């Protein structure tokens, strides 16, 4: 571990910026700072530890709020003067209660491309929250409460709608029915306890063959 820390190019104050990113959605959650000690603790404990520049002390993310961040992977950049920390967050990252500290947009290009895998992982997270919280009146809550048979029935219905739309050469209908099918598939994966990332990994393994 000491060899790794020696590679990091800390600034004159002994700090290195740490970009914290959701390992599933790839959304940037916050920017914090680490010194050698907090970096070492992060690796040893498997959760994020930072150095507070204002308080000038170490702090464990979530120690008081419970919003901890389990570390999935840590990497440094090509100049070794910044660290990327991919985490599984337990609750919001921002002290204001937001999922991310970067919620306020001040510029957005009119030409925005959508990463399909990104929206799927975001939807998976929403479905996971519905599974845990079961908000009253939510359709996803209804599906989970009804159980696997209801979910499978809906998948069968949506698959049939996809077939009909394709046979009719109706691209607009096919688009909507395909989206419905994907949503219900994500609900099923959550009900079965199978992470979407494992499906992605299977696809990647097949592609590499």
C-alpha positions in Angstrom: 0.0 0.0 0.0 2.8 2.4 0.8 4.2 1.9 -2.7 0.8 3.0 -4.2 0.6 6.1 -2.0 4.2 7.0 -3.0 3.0 7.1 -6.6 0.3 9.7 -5.9 1.4 13.3 -6.6 0.0 15.1 -3.5 0.0 19.0 -3.7 2.1 21.3 -1.5 -0.5 20.8 1.3 -0.3 17.0 1.1 -3.7 16.7 -0.6 -5.0 15.1 -3.8 -8.5 15.7 -5.3 -10.8 12.7 -5.2 -13.6 12.5 -7.7 -16.4 10.2 -6.4 -18.5 8.5 -9.0 -21.5 6.1 -8.7 -20.1 2.7 -9.9 -23.4 1.7 -11.4 -24.8 4.9 -13.1 -21.3 6.6 -13.6 -22.8 9.8 -12.2 -20.3 12.1 -10.5 -21.4 12.4 -6.9 -18.9 14.8 -5.4 -15.3 16.2 -5.4 -13.4 15.9 -2.1 -9.8 15.7 -1.0 -7.6 13.0 0.5 -4.3 13.0 2.2 -2.1 10.0 2.5 -3.8 8.9 5.8 -7.4 9.2 4.5 -6.3 7.4 1.3 -4.9 4.6 3.3 -8.0 4.4 5.5 -10.2 4.3 2.4 -8.4 1.3 1.1 -8.2 -0.5 4.4 -11.9 0.1 5.4 -13.4 -0.2 2.0 -15.4 3.1 2.5 -14.5 6.7 1.6 -12.4 8.7 4.0 -11.5 12.3 3.2 -9.6 15.3 4.6 -11.6 18.4 5.4 -9.7 21.5 4.3 -12.0 23.7 6.4 -11.9 21.7 9.6 -8.4 20.4 8.9 -9.2 16.9 10.0 -10.0 13.4 8.6 -13.7 12.5 8.1 -15.5 9.3 7.3 -18.2 9.9 4.8 -21.5 8.9 6.4 -20.2 8.6 9.9 -23.0 10.8 11.2 -25.6 10.8 8.4 -25.3 7.1 7.6 -24.8 7.9 3.9 -21.7 5.8 3.5 -20.0 5.0 0.2 -18.7 1.5 -0.3 -15.6 1.6 -2.6 -15.8 -0.6 -5.7 -12.6 0.6 -7.3 -10.0 3.4 -7.0 -7.8 4.7 -9.9 -5.4 7.6 -10.3 -5.1 9.6 -13.5 -2.2 9.6 -16.0 -0.4 12.4 -14.1 -1.1 10.6 -10.8 -2.3 13.9 -9.3 -6.0 13.0 -9.1 -8.0 10.0 -7.8 -11.2 8.5 -9.2 -13.2 6.6 -6.6 -16.1 4.4 -7.9 -18.6 3.7 -5.1 -21.9 2.1 -4.2 -23.6 5.0 -2.3 -25.9 4.4 0.6 -28.0 7.5 0.4 -27.2 11.0 -1.0 -23.7 12.2 -1.4 -24.5 15.9 -0.9 -25.0 17.5 2.5 -28.1 19.2 1.1 -29.7 15.8 0.6 -29.1 15.6 -3.1 -27.9 12.5 -4.8 -25.0 14.4 -6.2 -23.3 17.7 -5.3 -23.4 18.5 -9.1 -27.2 19.1 -9.5 -27.3 22.7 -10.7 -26.7 23.1 -14.5 -25.6 26.4 -15.8 -24.9 25.3 -19.4 -26.2 22.5 -21.6 -25.6 21.8 -25.3 -28.7 21.5 -27.4 -27.1 18.5 -29.1 -27.1 15.8 -26.4 -26.4 12.2 -27.2 -27.9 9.6 -24.9 -25.9 6.6 -23.6 -28.3 3.7 -23.7 -26.5 1.7 -21.0 -26.4 4.8 -18.8 -30.2 5.3 -18.9 -30.7 1.6 -18.2 -28.5 1.7 -15.1 -30.3 4.9 -13.9 -33.7 3.2 -14.3 -32.4 0.1 -12.5 -31.5 2.3 -9.6 -35.0 3.9 -9.5 -36.6 0.4 -9.6 -34.2 -0.7 -6.8 -35.4 2.3 -4.7 -39.0 1.4 -5.4 -38.3 -2.2 -4.2 -36.8 -1.0 -0.9 -39.2 1.9 -0.2 -42.4 0.7 -1.7 -44.0 4.1 -2.2 -47.8 3.9 -2.2 -49.5 4.3 -5.5 -46.4 3.6 -7.6 -46.8 1.1 -10.5 -43.5 -0.5 -9.7 -44.6 -1.0 -6.1 -47.7 -2.7 -7.4 -45.7 -5.1 -9.5 -43.4 -6.1 -6.6 -46.4 -6.5 -4.3 -48.2 -8.7 -6.8 -45.1 -10.9 -7.2 -43.3 -12.8 -9.9 -46.3 -14.2 -11.6 -47.7 -10.8 -12.3 -44.3 -9.5 -13.5 -44.0 -12.5 -15.9 -47.5 -11.9 -17.2 -46.7 -8.3 -18.0 -43.4 -9.3 -19.8 -45.4 -11.8 -21.9 -48.0 -9.1 -22.8 -45.3 -6.5 -23.7 -43.4 -9.1 -25.7 -46.5 -9.8 -27.7 -47.0 -6.0 -28.2 -43.5 -5.8 -29.6 -44.2 -8.6 -32.0 -47.4 -7.0 -33.2 -45.7 -3.6 -33.7 -42.9 -5.2 -35.6 -45.3 -7.2 -37.9 -47.2 -3.9 -38.6 -43.9 -2.1 -39.4 -44.9 0.6 -36.9 -41.6 2.0 -35.7 -43.2 4.5 -33.3 -45.3 1.8 -31.6 -42.3 -0.6 -31.6 -40.2 2.1 -29.9 -42.8 2.5 -27.1 -43.5 -1.2 -26.6 -39.8 -2.1 -26.6 -39.3 0.5 -23.8 -42.1 -1.1 -21.8 -40.6 -4.5 -22.3 -37.2 -3.3 -21.1 -38.7 -1.7 -18.1 -40.6 -4.9 -17.0 -37.4 -6.9 -17.6 -35.5 -4.6 -15.2 -38.3 -5.1 -12.7 -38.0 -8.9 -13.1 -34.2 -8.8 -12.7 -34.6 -6.9 -9.4 -37.2 -9.3 -8.2 -34.9 -12.2 -9.0 -31.9 -10.5 -7.3 -29.9 -10.4 -10.6 -27.9 -7.1 -11.2 -28.2 -5.6 -14.7 -24.4 -5.4 -14.8 -24.1 -9.2 -14.8 -26.2 -9.2 -18.0 -23.9 -6.7 -19.5 -20.9 -8.8 -18.5 -22.5 -11.8 -20.2 -23.0 -9.8 -23.4 -19.4 -8.6 -23.3 -18.1 -12.2 -22.8 -20.1 -13.4 -25.8 -18.9 -10.4 -27.9 -15.3 -11.1 -27.0 -15.6 -14.7 -28.1 
